[in-house]
Amino acid sequence: MEFFLIYFIFINIVGFAVMGIDKKRAVRGAWRISEASLFLVAFLGGALGCTLGMRHFRHKTKHWYFKYGMPAIFIAELCFGIYLSSILSFS
């Protein structure tokens, strides 16, 4: 269980960071992180970090699929985590 907590913290830090990095690159006109990569980080468990990074850096907030998609992925991950913890606690 401790591994999952460490992983969750790590992947969400990564999610927050990639949003900040992509925003900085967007401002400079440099090479960007693909939207698919941003969503991949979210699907791997970093949706909370991506959502917080999106709002903090004001990045991708005008794209409806980010504005609603990232929080939806987080809610799905939260429900899955609650379900998984209830299954593991009964074992």
ChimeraX commands (.cxc) that place a marker at each C-alpha (Angstrom):
marker #1 position 0.00,0.00,0.00 radius 0.5
marker #1 position 2.90,2.33,0.73 radius 0.5
marker #1 position 4.18,1.81,-2.82 radius 0.5
marker #1 position 0.88,3.08,-4.26 radius 0.5
marker #1 position 0.99,6.20,-2.11 radius 0.5
marker #1 position 4.56,6.98,-3.17 radius 0.5
marker #1 position 3.64,6.33,-6.82 radius 0.5
marker #1 position 0.54,8.54,-6.55 radius 0.5
marker #1 position 2.55,11.42,-5.08 radius 0.5
marker #1 position 5.34,11.02,-7.67 radius 0.5
marker #1 position 3.08,10.82,-10.74 radius 0.5
marker #1 position 1.08,13.85,-9.60 radius 0.5
marker #1 position 4.26,15.87,-9.13 radius 0.5
marker #1 position 5.21,14.83,-12.66 radius 0.5
marker #1 position 1.75,15.86,-13.91 radius 0.5
marker #1 position 2.04,19.28,-12.28 radius 0.5
marker #1 position 5.56,19.72,-13.65 radius 0.5
marker #1 position 4.75,18.77,-17.25 radius 0.5
marker #1 position 1.96,21.35,-17.33 radius 0.5
marker #1 position 4.40,24.00,-16.11 radius 0.5
marker #1 position 7.10,22.93,-18.55 radius 0.5
marker #1 position 4.68,22.93,-21.49 radius 0.5
marker #1 position 3.37,26.38,-20.53 radius 0.5
marker #1 position 6.92,27.75,-20.34 radius 0.5
marker #1 position 7.71,26.28,-23.74 radius 0.5
marker #1 position 4.49,27.70,-25.19 radius 0.5
marker #1 position 5.40,31.20,-24.02 radius 0.5
marker #1 position 8.89,30.89,-25.52 radius 0.5
marker #1 position 7.64,29.34,-28.76 radius 0.5
marker #1 position 9.81,26.29,-28.19 radius 0.5
marker #1 position 9.16,22.59,-28.84 radius 0.5
marker #1 position 6.02,21.49,-26.95 radius 0.5
marker #1 position 4.89,18.44,-25.03 radius 0.5
marker #1 position 2.15,16.71,-27.02 radius 0.5
marker #1 position -1.40,16.72,-25.73 radius 0.5
marker #1 position -1.36,12.93,-25.91 radius 0.5
marker #1 position 1.61,12.87,-23.52 radius 0.5
marker #1 position -0.17,15.21,-21.12 radius 0.5
marker #1 position -3.21,12.92,-21.12 radius 0.5
marker #1 position -0.98,9.85,-20.75 radius 0.5
marker #1 position 0.44,11.25,-17.52 radius 0.5
marker #1 position -3.11,11.91,-16.34 radius 0.5
marker #1 position -4.23,8.35,-17.21 radius 0.5
marker #1 position -1.23,6.91,-15.39 radius 0.5
marker #1 position -2.53,8.45,-12.16 radius 0.5
marker #1 position -1.41,12.07,-12.44 radius 0.5
marker #1 position -4.77,13.66,-13.23 radius 0.5
marker #1 position -4.86,15.62,-9.97 radius 0.5
marker #1 position -1.39,17.06,-10.60 radius 0.5
marker #1 position -2.24,17.85,-14.20 radius 0.5
marker #1 position -5.47,19.57,-13.18 radius 0.5
marker #1 position -3.77,21.62,-10.48 radius 0.5
marker #1 position -0.93,22.48,-12.87 radius 0.5
marker #1 position -3.39,23.43,-15.58 radius 0.5
marker #1 position -5.13,25.86,-13.24 radius 0.5
marker #1 position -1.97,27.18,-11.56 radius 0.5
marker #1 position -0.13,27.90,-14.80 radius 0.5
marker #1 position -3.34,28.86,-16.67 radius 0.5
marker #1 position -2.43,26.39,-19.36 radius 0.5
marker #1 position -4.85,24.54,-21.67 radius 0.5
marker #1 position -7.82,26.02,-19.80 radius 0.5
marker #1 position -9.60,27.09,-23.01 radius 0.5
marker #1 position -9.60,23.56,-24.43 radius 0.5
marker #1 position -12.81,21.86,-23.32 radius 0.5
marker #1 position -11.23,18.42,-23.39 radius 0.5
marker #1 position -8.63,19.57,-20.86 radius 0.5
marker #1 position -10.99,21.74,-18.84 radius 0.5
marker #1 position -13.45,18.90,-18.32 radius 0.5
marker #1 position -11.35,15.87,-19.22 radius 0.5
marker #1 position -8.63,16.18,-16.59 radius 0.5
marker #1 position -11.06,16.55,-13.65 radius 0.5
marker #1 position -13.15,13.68,-15.08 radius 0.5
marker #1 position -10.08,11.45,-15.23 radius 0.5
marker #1 position -9.28,12.41,-11.63 radius 0.5
marker #1 position -12.81,11.55,-10.47 radius 0.5
marker #1 position -12.58,8.19,-12.26 radius 0.5
marker #1 position -9.20,7.52,-10.62 radius 0.5
marker #1 position -10.59,8.51,-7.23 radius 0.5
marker #1 position -13.57,6.15,-7.63 radius 0.5
marker #1 position -11.25,3.35,-8.74 radius 0.5
marker #1 position -8.97,3.99,-5.77 radius 0.5
marker #1 position -11.88,3.88,-3.33 radius 0.5
marker #1 position -13.15,0.69,-4.94 radius 0.5
marker #1 position -9.71,-0.89,-4.87 radius 0.5
marker #1 position -9.11,0.05,-1.24 radius 0.5
marker #1 position -12.49,-1.42,-0.24 radius 0.5
marker #1 position -11.63,-4.68,-2.01 radius 0.5
marker #1 position -8.19,-4.84,-0.41 radius 0.5
marker #1 position -9.52,-4.06,3.06 radius 0.5
marker #1 position -11.90,-7.05,2.89 radius 0.5
marker #1 position -9.08,-9.44,1.98 radius 0.5
marker link #1:1,2 radius 0.2
marker link #1:2,3 radius 0.2
marker link #1:3,4 radius 0.2
marker link #1:4,5 radius 0.2
marker link #1:5,6 radius 0.2
marker link #1:6,7 radius 0.2
marker link #1:7,8 radius 0.2
marker link #1:8,9 radius 0.2
marker link #1:9,10 radius 0.2
marker link #1:10,11 radius 0.2
marker link #1:11,12 radius 0.2
marker link #1:12,13 radius 0.2
marker link #1:13,14 radius 0.2
marker link #1:14,15 radius 0.2
marker link #1:15,16 radius 0.2
marker link #1:16,17 radius 0.2
marker link #1:17,18 radius 0.2
marker link #1:18,19 radius 0.2
marker link #1:19,20 radius 0.2
marker link #1:20,21 radius 0.2
marker link #1:21,22 radius 0.2
marker link #1:22,23 radius 0.2
marker link #1:23,24 radius 0.2
marker link #1:24,25 radius 0.2
marker link #1:25,26 radius 0.2
marker link #1:26,27 radius 0.2
marker link #1:27,28 radius 0.2
marker link #1:28,29 radius 0.2
marker link #1:29,30 radius 0.2
marker link #1:30,31 radius 0.2
marker link #1:31,32 radius 0.2
marker link #1:32,33 radius 0.2
marker link #1:33,34 radius 0.2
marker link #1:34,35 radius 0.2
marker link #1:35,36 radius 0.2
marker link #1:36,37 radius 0.2
marker link #1:37,38 radius 0.2
marker link #1:38,39 radius 0.2
marker link #1:39,40 radius 0.2
marker link #1:40,41 radius 0.2
marker link #1:41,42 radius 0.2
marker link #1:42,43 radius 0.2
marker link #1:43,44 radius 0.2
marker link #1:44,45 radius 0.2
marker link #1:45,46 radius 0.2
marker link #1:46,47 radius 0.2
marker link #1:47,48 radius 0.2
marker link #1:48,49 radius 0.2
marker link #1:49,50 radius 0.2
marker link #1:50,51 radius 0.2
marker link #1:51,52 radius 0.2
marker link #1:52,53 radius 0.2
marker link #1:53,54 radius 0.2
marker link #1:54,55 radius 0.2
marker link #1:55,56 radius 0.2
marker link #1:56,57 radius 0.2
marker link #1:57,58 radius 0.2
marker link #1:58,59 radius 0.2
marker link #1:59,60 radius 0.2
marker link #1:60,61 radius 0.2
marker link #1:61,62 radius 0.2
marker link #1:62,63 radius 0.2
marker link #1:63,64 radius 0.2
marker link #1:64,65 radius 0.2
marker link #1:65,66 radius 0.2
marker link #1:66,67 radius 0.2
marker link #1:67,68 radius 0.2
marker link #1:68,69 radius 0.2
marker link #1:69,70 radius 0.2
marker link #1:70,71 radius 0.2
marker link #1:71,72 radius 0.2
marker link #1:72,73 radius 0.2
marker link #1:73,74 radius 0.2
marker link #1:74,75 radius 0.2
marker link #1:75,76 radius 0.2
marker link #1:76,77 radius 0.2
marker link #1:77,78 radius 0.2
marker link #1:78,79 radius 0.2
marker link #1:79,80 radius 0.2
marker link #1:80,81 radius 0.2
marker link #1:81,82 radius 0.2
marker link #1:82,83 radius 0.2
marker link #1:83,84 radius 0.2
marker link #1:84,85 radius 0.2
marker link #1:85,86 radius 0.2
marker link #1:86,87 radius 0.2
marker link #1:87,88 radius 0.2
marker link #1:88,89 radius 0.2
marker link #1:89,90 radius 0.2
marker link #1:90,91 radius 0.2
view
